[in-house]
Amino acid sequence: MRKDVIGAVEAYLHGLAAKDLSAAPLHPDVEWQGSGTWIRGVTTLRATLAPLFPAITGIQVVRHIVDGEWCATMFNLETAYGTIPVFDSFHVVAGKIVSIQNYLQVNVKLARSTAAS
């Protein structure tokens, strides 16, 4: 199970880095929560994340912590504006991501450079 859970999470992260989530194993009713936002449904999630793609230059996984169907993943989101440390909690059932809880840490320098753009 551990390998399947990490495989699903890494497929999602690869999709983010490749700027194409079409191959990510997302459940049709996937739920995404982060920064006061709640999204439900794979189409809505893809449409919400797509505007971020031009700024993404890569993803570096730091670690996965797996407990059954749950995986907490720490990764660095490399962007045109700098690196954003991210910690996401994924729930994977039968190879599909059913929920993502997103926590990101935008430092003051990065927030100011983004606002100035």
Secondary structure, DSSP 8 states (H G I E B T S, - for coil): -HHHHHHHHHHHHHHHHHT--TTS-EEEEEEEEETTEEEESHHHHHHHHGGGGGGEEEEEEEEEEEETTEEEEEEEEEETTEEEEEEEEEEEETTEEEEEEEEE---HHHHHHHHH-
